[in-house]
Amino acid sequence: MRLNNFVHLRIHSDYSMMDSIVKLEKLIQYAKNMNMISLGITDVNNLHGIIKFYLLARQAGIKPIIGVDIVIKSNIMNGMKCNLTLLAADNYGYKNIMELLSESYKLGYDNKFGLTVEIDCLLKFKRGLLILSGGINGDVGQCIFKNNINLLNRCISFYKENFPNKYYLEISRIGMSREEEYIKYIKYISDTHSLPIVATNEVLFLKKSDSYVHRIKVAIYKKKTIADPKFIYKYTINQYLKNQNEMINIFHDYPESVINSLEIIKRCNVIIPSGSYFLPVFPTGLVDLYKFFIEKASMGLEARLINIFPDPIDRKIKKKIYFSRLHHELLIIKKMGFAGYFLIVMEFIRWAKSKHIPVGPGRGSGAGSLVSFALNITEIDPLQFNLLFERFLNPNRISLPDFDIDFCMDKRDLVIDHVMKKYGRDSVSQIITFGTMAAKAVIRDVGRVLGYPYGLINKISKLIPLDPKMTLKKAFFMKKELIDLYDHNDDIKLLINIAKKLEGVIRNIGKHAGGVVISPTKISDFVPILCDSKGKNQVTQFDKNDIEFVGLVKFDFLGLKTLTMIDMIVKMINIKNIRFKKKKFFINQIDLQDKKSFLLLNKFETTSIFQLESLGMKNLIKRLKPDSFEDIVSLVALYRPGPLQSGMVDNFINRKHGNEVISYPDHKWQHEWLKPILKSTYGIILYQEQVMQISQVLSNFTPSEADILRRAMAKKNPKEMLEQRKLFQSGACKNSISLRLSNKIFDLLEKFSAYGFNKSHSVTYALLAFQTLWLKSNYSAEFIASAMTLEMTRTNKIVNLFYDSRRMNLTILSPNINFSNYSFSVNEHGEILYGLGAIKGLGKSSVDIILHERDQQGGLFSDFLDLCVRLLLKKVTNHIFEILVMSGTCDCFNICRVQLFNNIKDIIKIAKQKILSIQTQQHDLFHLNHLNIQIFSKKNHQNNFELLHERFNNIISTILKWERETLGLYLTHHPIKNFVKEIEYYTAGVRLHDCLLKNMTDRIIISGIIFSVKSSFTKNKNKFYIITLDDSYSRLDIFFFNRSHHVTDKLSYQKNTIVVIIGNLSYDSFNNRSRLLVRRIYSLEEYRNIRMRSVKIYIKHDIIMNNQIFNKIYYYLSNKVYPGNVLISFFLKKKHYFKHKLFDKIYRIYLDNDFLNYLKTFKKNIIIKLNFYK
């Protein structure tokens, strides 16, 4: 039995992010347990949670009261800012609260103080509102404590005049100072002016014991610690959800204030309408909307058929089939009333294409619609791929169509702006999202506010697995160490207990990645809006689910980087085609059976290929060996946890390669009618559409009934499944299919439907995947340049693409101050020119200055002095000149990079002198234009070769170090290149790239240079290393424990050391990749001196009389090597044969890298042969 004594009218949910921790679900449960008949939510300046509250409350049998707490500013009150609570008495009031909030946000607000509502705005939207005076912080309360009787009387008169019989004087007893004094005055005002009093208890947490947790939440919001003297906590321990008896006892001396809460809920009767959809009106002039729709679809299909079937005879035959399907879809769309929706989507997609904004081929089930294809909404012919319209729209299942449209990520906002202009900015808005306090983050937040040491907070946080869906409850289940810490450390116990209560509480707001809502009238007729402090960038106050509840339609405008990349490549291709007078290239006209594409795919070179670049996908490609577009469609559907873990993938691969008999669908239970449906997937039920088709063929389901079966199987509701099974068996029986067979086939449908994928989505994404694959195969340089441009801020991606280009025999040139652009580009020789934007430390503003000076003002830079003079005038700093030299951007001036760097300061001084002479218009007495910069020229060192020779290795090392720092990779040279043949002997030609995809478990030897080393500890305090190896073709992270093998700290932490690693490969099925178990690790020098027997040096006969070379080598052997076991011997070489030893002296040395590099400087005159132990 429910009591009818008091109702809470002022509850803040956690959508009041600054002051509440009340979650709506728990609030309703608490209220229900306390037998409350009604509740009022009045969040601060927003209605974010109103729809969810309304639905939850009604479901629990609790009457929802809708309101909002605002700050009002009034000229009547001399500009005073006061609190006020608005309650919606009816639907007019609810609509007016939405309007009032929306208009106030559009006017802008002060970020520091938040939204303020002007009194005129309140008067404009006063209909249907009840007003609570705001308590001590309201205008009446402030007048009382300012002892301003005149102002108080003006205030009372204002509300009595404008809100007759709708204004309540609010009182509370929550422990604030001067409450009782305020209540006495309110009683006097009530009696004097005949105004009702109502008792409230502003609720910010559910239980009294949660007050400390609430204090922590407020501190998190204010970014303070609770010990900080500047942290002000203005709330009290009494702001919890008191039961009715508590409230009656608290206000025993003012019983009318409690009774009035009941009177208010009787006056509040809001019914939020739902179940209808409100589409914007698509302008068609005087033509009927549906007639216009049919006309557009029919004309569009005619145009499509001309492209699909160029032969008129063939087209005539196919036309009947296509138009029959078109008319079927049109009738369903008319019946469901969605013609306008299709036309709206058609219009903004056609507009985007007319403005050369790349649009995706489709996404999701919308690609199954022929109408969509005819209207140019999608680019997939659904009949070609056997896609079903009812998977998208089902007349027996009324729900909104949902087109997710991909646009070029750089130009998506232009399309949204177009829609705003077309339908009115007041009628279009993006959609809000809400971020909650997640498991890992809430530990850090609470720990910081409590003032705990960073190390302790970090220790606990690291134990929470990195998973967006992770909860503290799951983490405790997975991590025993968390339980141990919780049980044995009181500080940690306190932190975690608080974190558990705050986990899931709303923390912040965001903007939906692509969601845009278009309303038939202004948005605020349906949904309140939120703006930034300047009144711009509006978003809805409701999330996407609540927007759908009130009947507005969401359109998804998604930004896809792949489309941006394709657009960049196509533009490069067409610039080249213009130069060579070739036809314009269109990406939609490529051959989907292109052999070069499948050849590249089966080499697993899928970096930056849409959907196909992950390591797990590469392994699947290796196993499947796709050789058709249909196989790529299957790849997209197969590479998901369900199929991978179920064994379906293994069956699919075995059937494709003839290692398993193809059955339709199972060798025990199959039917010949299923072969046409399952042939493309080797008898495996892979797609949801196949489930639908099987039910139609075997059991005579209509397309709509088939879709309902698909949905029932996805939900796995036992009652619904039993009903569907009976219908399936009944239909099969009419087709003379035995009960046993139909039952078994239904079992198989049920099993596979758990992993079935939407084929429409798979086809569209496979098309994008193939387009990128085709471009990479046929225009490799343009592809790599575009991909690198899009990844300029991610060095690891640049590195992967750089090594991709190496394996594809492409040339990437160093950045060039005279020819490089901000982006990567391709020159007329097919070489990739490094983009200035990818140079670390340069910055976009500096690049913009350089390019503007070069391309729009002074032209190419003639030399480094010219560069300095022109850029110093633009206020470019010395550091930028250093970066340009270190990265090789100034190599085009034909000056040694190291020498130029060492003289930068002197050159800049000279440049400044030149600038001064220009500015003062003095004669160039010292001919600074012709300064002896030539002393740095490489060709002037030709006569001083010996000097350069001695410094050569140091110069190369310095250049490579600089390239690592500025480019993140070795571009002009690689330290390992000097030893490639030797390393190939040790590794049997296995490169780091090969390791990732090898399935073998035998011993393997790999080699590379240590690019970086990190160390860490396991939870058991065992030290392990992560070494990144680089072999000039790829990079590989290798994990190993110190105890696994002999490895010194000196070796492990020394970058640029070339190492040889011996280990075993194993296949990690969990991560779907190969893993290397390291057995031994050596430096290259160590391993060489274990494996090498001798070095034979053959000196050419025609220079044997010149003792200079021999003497140099002899001197080196005598003075600069250590003794060891490698035998060094010299031989004479004539034109076609080798001769005897030159002398009998034997050298046994430790063969280091320096000696081998030294020998290679004489490579024109000697031949070196290395001999190894077997």
Rosetta blueprint (number, residue, H / E / L):
1 M L
2 R L
3 L L
4 N L
5 N L
6 F L
7 V L
8 H E
9 L E
10 R E
11 I E
12 H L
13 S L
14 D L
15 Y L
16 S L
17 M L
18 M L
19 D L
20 S L
21 I L
22 V L
23 K L
24 L H
25 E H
26 K H
27 L H
28 I H
29 Q H
30 Y H
31 A H
32 K H
33 N H
34 M L
35 N L
36 M L
37 I L
38 S E
39 L E
40 G E
41 I E
42 T E
43 D E
44 V E
45 N L
46 N L
47 L L
48 H L
49 G L
50 I H
51 I H
52 K H
53 F H
54 Y H
55 L H
56 L H
57 A H
58 R H
59 Q H
60 A L
61 G L
62 I L
63 K E
64 P E
65 I E
66 I E
67 G E
68 V E
69 D E
70 I E
71 V E
72 I E
73 K E
74 S E
75 N L
76 I L
77 M L
78 N L
79 G L
80 M E
81 K E
82 C E
83 N E
84 L E
85 T E
86 L E
87 L E
88 A E
89 A L
90 D L
91 N H
92 Y H
93 G H
94 Y H
95 K H
96 N H
97 I H
98 M H
99 E H
100 L H
101 L H
102 S H
103 E H
104 S H
105 Y H
106 K H
107 L L
108 G L
109 Y L
110 D E
111 N L
112 K L
113 F L
114 G E
115 L L
116 T L
117 V E
118 E E
119 I H
120 D H
121 C H
122 L H
123 L H
124 K H
125 F L
126 K L
127 R L
128 G L
129 L E
130 L E
131 I E
132 L E
133 S L
134 G L
135 G H
136 I H
137 N H
138 G E
139 D H
140 V H
141 G H
142 Q H
143 C H
144 I H
145 F H
146 K L
147 N L
148 N L
149 I H
150 N H
151 L H
152 L H
153 N H
154 R H
155 C H
156 I H
157 S H
158 F H
159 Y H
160 K H
161 E H
162 N H
163 F L
164 P L
165 N L
166 K L
167 Y E
168 Y E
169 L E
170 E E
171 I E
172 S L
173 R L
174 I L
175 G L
176 M L
177 S L
178 R L
179 E H
180 E H
181 E H
182 Y H
183 I H
184 K H
185 Y H
186 I H
187 K H
188 Y H
189 I H
190 S H
191 D H
192 T H
193 H H
194 S L
195 L L
196 P L
197 I E
198 V E
199 A E
200 T L
201 N L
202 E L
203 V E
204 L L
205 F E
206 L L
207 K L
208 K H
209 S H
210 D H
211 S H
212 Y H
213 V H
214 H H
215 R H
216 I H
217 K H
218 V H
219 A H
220 I H
221 Y H
222 K H
223 K L
224 K L
225 T L
226 I L
227 A L
228 D L
229 P L
230 K L
231 F L
232 I L
233 Y L
234 K L
235 Y L
236 T L
237 I L
238 N L
239 Q L
240 Y E
241 L L
242 K L
243 N L
244 Q H
245 N H
246 E H
247 M H
248 I H
249 N H
250 I H
251 F L
252 H L
253 D L
254 Y L
255 P H
256 E H
257 S H
258 V H
259 I H
260 N H
261 S H
262 L H
263 E H
264 I H
265 I H
266 K H
267 R H
268 C L
269 N L
270 V L
271 I L
272 I L
273 P L
274 S L
275 G L
276 S L
277 Y L
278 F E
279 L L
280 P L
281 V L
282 F L
283 P L
284 T L
285 G L
286 L L
287 V L
288 D L
289 L H
290 Y H
291 K H
292 F H
293 F H
294 I H
295 E H
296 K H
297 A H
298 S H
299 M H
300 G H
301 L H
302 E H
303 A H
304 R H
305 L H
306 I H
307 N H
308 I H
309 F L
310 P L
311 D L
312 P H
313 I H
314 D H
315 R H
316 K H
317 I H
318 K H
319 K H
320 K H
321 I H
322 Y H
323 F H
324 S H
325 R H
326 L H
327 H H
328 H H
329 E H
330 L H
331 L H
332 I H
333 I H
334 K H
335 K H
336 M H
337 G L
338 F L
339 A H
340 G H
341 Y H
342 F H
343 L H
344 I H
345 V H
346 M H
347 E H
348 F H
349 I H
350 R H
351 W H
352 A H
353 K H
354 S H
355 K L
356 H L
357 I L
358 P L
359 V E
360 G L
361 P L
362 G L
363 R L
364 G H
365 S H
366 G H
367 A H
368 G H
369 S L
370 L H
371 V H
372 S H
373 F H
374 A H
375 L L
376 N L
377 I L
378 T L
379 E L
380 I L
381 D L
382 P L
383 L L
384 Q L
385 F L
386 N L
387 L L
388 L L
389 F H
390 E H
391 R H
392 F L
393 L L
394 N E
395 P L
396 N L
397 R E
398 I L
399 S L
400 L L
401 P L
402 D L
403 F L
404 D E
405 I E
406 D E
407 F E
408 C E
409 M L
410 D L
411 K L
412 R H
413 D H
414 L H
415 V H
416 I H
417 D H
418 H H
419 V H
420 M H
421 K H
422 K H
423 Y H
424 G L
425 R H
426 D H
427 S H
428 V E
429 S E
430 Q E
431 I E
432 I E
433 T E
434 F E
435 G E
436 T E
437 M L
438 A L
439 A H
440 K H
441 A H
442 V H
443 I H
444 R H
445 D H
446 V H
447 G H
448 R H
449 V H
450 L H
451 G L
452 Y L
453 P L
454 Y H
455 G H
456 L H
457 I H
458 N H
459 K H
460 I H
461 S H
462 K H
463 L L
464 I L
465 P L
466 L L
467 D L
468 P L
469 K L
470 M L
471 T L
472 L H
473 K H
474 K H
475 A H
476 F H
477 F H
478 M H
479 K L
480 K H
481 E H
482 L H
483 I H
484 D H
485 L H
486 Y H
487 D H
488 H H
489 N L
490 D H
491 D H
492 I H
493 K H
494 L H
495 L H
496 I H
497 N H
498 I H
499 A H
500 K H
501 K H
502 L H
503 E L
504 G L
505 V L
506 I E
507 R E
508 N E
509 I E
510 G E
511 K E
512 H E
513 A E
514 G E
515 G E
516 V E
517 V E
518 I E
519 S L
520 P L
521 T L
522 K L
523 I H
524 S H
525 D H
526 F L
527 V L
528 P L
529 I E
530 L E
531 C L
532 D L
533 S L
534 K L
535 G L
536 K L
537 N L
538 Q L
539 V E
540 T E
541 Q L
542 F L
543 D L
544 K H
545 N H
546 D H
547 I H
548 E H
549 F H
550 V L
551 G L
552 L E
553 V E
554 K E
555 F E
556 D E
557 F E
558 L E
559 G E
560 L E
561 K H
562 T H
563 L H
564 T H
565 M H
566 I H
567 D H
568 M H
569 I H
570 V H
571 K H
572 M H
573 I H
574 N H
575 I H
576 K H
577 N H
578 I H
579 R H
580 F L
581 K L
582 K L
583 K L
584 K L
585 F L
586 F L
587 I H
588 N H
589 Q H
590 I L
591 D L
592 L L
593 Q L
594 D L
595 K H
596 K H
597 S H
598 F H
599 L H
600 L H
601 L H
602 N L
603 K L
604 F L
605 E L
606 T L
607 T L
608 S L
609 I L
610 F L
611 Q L
612 L L
613 E L
614 S L
615 L H
616 G H
617 M H
618 K H
619 N H
620 L H
621 I H
622 K H
623 R H
624 L H
625 K L
626 P L
627 D L
628 S L
629 F H
630 E H
631 D H
632 I H
633 V H
634 S H
635 L H
636 V H
637 A H
638 L H
639 Y L
640 R L
641 P H
642 G H
643 P H
644 L H
645 Q H
646 S H
647 G L
648 M H
649 V H
650 D H
651 N H
652 F H
653 I H
654 N H
655 R H
656 K H
657 H L
658 G L
659 N L
660 E L
661 V L
662 I L
663 S L
664 Y L
665 P E
666 D L
667 H L
668 K L
669 W L
670 Q E
671 H L
672 E H
673 W H
674 L H
675 K H
676 P H
677 I H
678 L H
679 K H
680 S H
681 T H
682 Y L
683 G L
684 I L
685 I L
686 L L
687 Y E
688 Q H
689 E H
690 Q H
691 V H
692 M H
693 Q H
694 I H
695 S H
696 Q H
697 V H
698 L H
699 S H
700 N L
701 F L
702 T L
703 P H
704 S H
705 E H
706 A H
707 D H
708 I H
709 L H
710 R H
711 R H
712 A H
713 M H
714 A H
715 K H
716 K L
717 N L
718 P H
719 K H
720 E H
721 M H
722 L H
723 E H
724 Q H
725 R H
726 K H
727 L H
728 F H
729 Q H
730 S H
731 G H
732 A H
733 C H
734 K H
735 N L
736 S L
737 I L
738 S L
739 L H
740 R H
741 L H
742 S H
743 N H
744 K H
745 I H
746 F H
747 D H
748 L H
749 L H
750 E H
751 K H
752 F H
753 S H
754 A L
755 Y L
756 G L
757 F E
758 N L
759 K H
760 S H
761 H H
762 S H
763 V H
764 T H
765 Y H
766 A H
767 L H
768 L H
769 A H
770 F H
771 Q H
772 T H
773 L H
774 W H
775 L H
776 K H
777 S H
778 N H
779 Y L
780 S H
781 A H
782 E H
783 F H
784 I H
785 A H
786 S H
787 A H
788 M H
789 T H
790 L H
791 E L
792 M L
793 T L
794 R L
795 T H
796 N H
797 K H
798 I H
799 V H
800 N H
801 L H
802 F H
803 Y H
804 D H
805 S H
806 R H
807 R H
808 M L
809 N L
810 L L
811 T L
812 I E
813 L E
814 S L
815 P L
816 N L
817 I L
818 N L
819 F L
820 S L
821 N L
822 Y L
823 S L
824 F L
825 S E
826 V E
827 N L
828 E L
829 H L
830 G L
831 E L
832 I E
833 L E
834 Y L
835 G L
836 L H
837 G H
838 A H
839 I L
840 K L
841 G L
842 L L
843 G L
844 K H
845 S H
846 S H
847 V H
848 D H
849 I H
850 I H
851 L H
852 H H
853 E H
854 R H
855 D H
856 Q H
857 Q H
858 G H
859 G L
860 L L
861 F L
862 S L
863 D L
864 F H
865 L H
866 D H
867 L H
868 C H
869 V H
870 R H
871 L H
872 L H
873 L L
874 K L
875 K L
876 V L
877 T L
878 N H
879 H H
880 I H
881 F H
882 E H
883 I H
884 L H
885 V H
886 M H
887 S L
888 G L
889 T L
890 C L
891 D H
892 C H
893 F H
894 N L
895 I E
896 C L
897 R H
898 V H
899 Q H
900 L H
901 F H
902 N H
903 N L
904 I H
905 K H
906 D H
907 I H
908 I H
909 K H
910 I H
911 A H
912 K H
913 Q H
914 K H
915 I H
916 L H
917 S H
918 I H
919 Q H
920 T L
921 Q L
922 Q L
923 H L
924 D L
925 L L
926 F L
927 H L
928 L H
929 N H
930 H H
931 L L
932 N L
933 I H
934 Q H
935 I H
936 F H
937 S E
938 K H
939 K H
940 N H
941 H H
942 Q H
943 N H
944 N H
945 F H
946 E H
947 L H
948 L H
949 H H
950 E H
951 R H
952 F H
953 N H
954 N H
955 I H
956 I H
957 S H
958 T H
959 I H
960 L H
961 K H
962 W H
963 E H
964 R H
965 E H
966 T H
967 L H
968 G L
969 L L
970 Y L
971 L L
972 T L
973 H L
974 H L
975 P H
976 I H
977 K H
978 N H
979 F H
980 V H
981 K H
982 E H
983 I H
984 E H
985 Y H
986 Y H
987 T H
988 A L
989 G L
990 V L
991 R L
992 L H
993 H H
994 D H
995 C H
996 L L
997 L L
998 K L
999 N L
1000 M L
1001 T L
1002 D L
1003 R E
1004 I E
1005 I E
1006 I E
1007 S E
1008 G E
1009 I E
1010 I E
1011 F E
1012 S E
1013 V E
1014 K E
1015 S E
1016 S E
1017 F E
1018 T L
1019 K L
1020 N L
1021 K L
1022 N L
1023 K E
1024 F E
1025 Y E
1026 I E
1027 I E
1028 T E
1029 L E
1030 D E
1031 D L
1032 S L
1033 Y L
1034 S L
1035 R E
1036 L E
1037 D E
1038 I E
1039 F E
1040 F E
1041 F E
1042 N H
1043 R H
1044 S H
1045 H L
1046 H L
1047 V L
1048 T L
1049 D H
1050 K H
1051 L H
1052 S H
1053 Y L
1054 Q L
1055 K L
1056 N L
1057 T L
1058 I E
1059 V E
1060 V E
1061 I E
1062 I E
1063 G E
1064 N E
1065 L E
1066 S E
1067 Y E
1068 D E
1069 S L
1070 F L
1071 N L
1072 N L
1073 R E
1074 S E
1075 R E
1076 L E
1077 L E
1078 V E
1079 R E
1080 R E
1081 I E
1082 Y E
1083 S E
1084 L H
1085 E H
1086 E H
1087 Y H
1088 R H
1089 N H
1090 I H
1091 R H
1092 M E
1093 R E
1094 S E
1095 V E
1096 K E
1097 I E
1098 Y E
1099 I E
1100 K E
1101 H H
1102 D H
1103 I H
1104 I L
1105 M L
1106 N L
1107 N H
1108 Q H
1109 I H
1110 F H
1111 N H
1112 K H
1113 I H
1114 Y H
1115 Y H
1116 Y H
1117 L H
1118 S H
1119 N H
1120 K L
1121 V L
1122 Y E
1123 P E
1124 G E
1125 N E
1126 V E
1127 L E
1128 I E
1129 S E
1130 F E
1131 F E
1132 L E
1133 K E
1134 K L
1135 K L
1136 H L
1137 Y L
1138 F E
1139 K E
1140 H E
1141 K E
1142 L L
1143 F L
1144 D L
1145 K L
1146 I L
1147 Y E
1148 R E
1149 I E
1150 Y E
1151 L L
1152 D L
1153 N H
1154 D H
1155 F H
1156 L H
1157 N H
1158 Y H
1159 L H
1160 K H
1161 T L
1162 F L
1163 K L
1164 K L
1165 N L
1166 I E
1167 I E
1168 I E
1169 K E
1170 L E
1171 N E
1172 F E
1173 Y L
1174 K L
